[in-house]
Amino acid sequence: MIQRIQTLYLLLAACAFALCFMFPIATYIAPVSSTQQTIVSELNLFPKDVISSGDQFTEINATIAVPQKGFINTWILIVLIIVCIGISTACIFLYHNRVLQMRLAAIGFLLAAIYVFLIFIWAVEAYGKAYTAPFGSEAPAVTWSVGTWAPVAGGLLLFLAQRAIRKDEEKVRAADRLR
């Protein structure tokens, strides 16, 4: 049945995963030691325009993008999050086959955990590359954003959905035994 609690969990999980495309993953704020200004940059799934002149940033106090090249390319993360959205949405309509629905929810939870793990690796790598020495800046302070915590919430919602589906399956099997 589509009006069960797991449907709400799966719908909220898909929405949580979709938030990753709208919000930055992390924000880096670094004070410039020679002036009283700060450099603010964001780490996003889709690279935004970098305000630059060659290899050096030209504006201070502007939101700039962290160079997003390196060990983990963003396309892997984008594919993972799209698959998580697809699994969450597909599970909503698989209510006739609860065993498959449970398995897909478990796979979605596993993919969400891998995504969160890769996000933190990627953000730490970007942290090291963010300010190697533009304007003589100090080490940046990291603020984790909605783009980091939304997949954690989505994974938790997938886990809760899987538990609710398992309880429904146990109820159906118990009812079948009584017949």
N, C-alpha and C positions, 0 to 999 in steps of 0.2 A: 504494500500500500504506500502510496506516495505521501500521505499525510502523517507519517511517523516522525519521531524526533530525529532519526538519523538523516532524514531529508533536510531538515533545518541545519544540522551539523555540516552536511556536505555542501549545501548552498553557501553557508558562511565561510567554509574552507575555500571554496572557489573565489569568493569575494576577497578573502584575505590574501590569496595568492595574486589576485589581480592588482592589489594595492602596490605590489612590488614594482610595477611599471610606472606608477605615478609619483612615488616618493623616492628620495635618495636613500642609499644604503647607509652611508656615513657622511658626516660633515667634519672637515678638518679645519681647525682655527689655529693659526700660528702668528705670534707677535713678531714683528720685525725688530731686531735688536738696535738698528741704527736710527729708527724713527719711532714715533708713538702709534704707528699704524699696525693693522693686522691683515693677514691674508686668509681668506675664507675659501675653501674649495669643497666640492661635493663629489662623492663617488656614486655613480648611477649605473643602472643596467645598460641604458643606451647612452653612449658618450654624448655630452652636450658640447656646444662650441667653446673652444678654449680661446681666451683673450691672450694672444701671444704675438710676439715679434721674433720669429726664429725660434730659438730654444728658451728664451727668457720671457717671463710674463711682463706685460707692459703696464698693467693697472693694479693698483693696490686698493684694498677695500671693495673689491668686486668679487662676485662669486665666480670662481673659475673651476674648470674640470680637472680632475686628477688625470695624469697620463694613464690611459687604460690599456697598456700593452704589457705582456709578460707571461708568467707561468700559466695562468688560467685566463683564456679569452672569454669575453662576455657571451659569446654565442652559446657556449655550453650551459651557462646559467640561464639564458633566455629559453633554450630548449627544455631544460629541466622544469622551469616554472610553468611553461605552456603545457607540458605533459601533466604536471600536477593539477592544473586547472581542468584539463581534459578528463583526467581520471575522476576528479571530484564531480564534474558535471555528468559523466557517463554513469557513475554509481547511482545517481539519483533515479535514473530510468531503468536500472537493473533490479528493481524490487521483486520481480518474479523469480529471479535466480539469486537467492541470498548467499549461497556459497561463493559464487563468482563475485558478488558485490563485496563480500568480506575480503576476499583475496585482493581485489583491486584496491580497496581501502588500505589494506596492509602494504601493498606496493606503493601507493601514493604516500603513505606515511614514511616509508623507507626513502623514497625519492626526496621528500621534503627534508628529512634528516641529512641526506647527502648534500642537498642544496644549502642548508644552513651551515654545514661544515665547510663547504667550498666558499661560501660568502665570507666567512671569518678568515679563511686563509687568504682570499683575494684582498680583503680589506686590510689585513696586516701587511701584505706585500705592498699595497698601495700606500700604506702609512710610511713605509720605509722609503718609497720612491717619491712621495708627495713633495717633500721639501728637502731635496739633497743640498741645496744652498741658494735658492732664489732670494735675493735681497738680504742675504745673511740672516735668514729667519731661524728661530729656535725650533725645537721639536714641537710638532703640532699637537693640540688636544683633540681627541676624537670624541664625537658625539654620535652614538648609534641612533639611527632614525627609524621611521615606520617601515622602510624597505628592509630592515634587518629583522624586526620583531614580528611583522605580519606573517612571514613563512613559518615562524615558530608557532604562532597561533593557529595557522592553517594545519600544520602537522598535528597539533594537539586536537583540533576539531576532527581530523581524519581518524585519529585514535579513538576518540569518543564515539564517532559514527560506527567504527568497526565493533566496538563493545556493544552498542545498541543493536546492531545487526545480528551479532552472535546471540544476544538474549532473545531476540525474536525467533531465531532459528531453533534455539533450545525449547522455546514455548511450543513451536509447531511440532517438533519431534516428540515432546511430551504428550501433546494432544493426540498425535498419531498412535502412540503406544496405548493410550486409553481406549481407542476404538476397537 
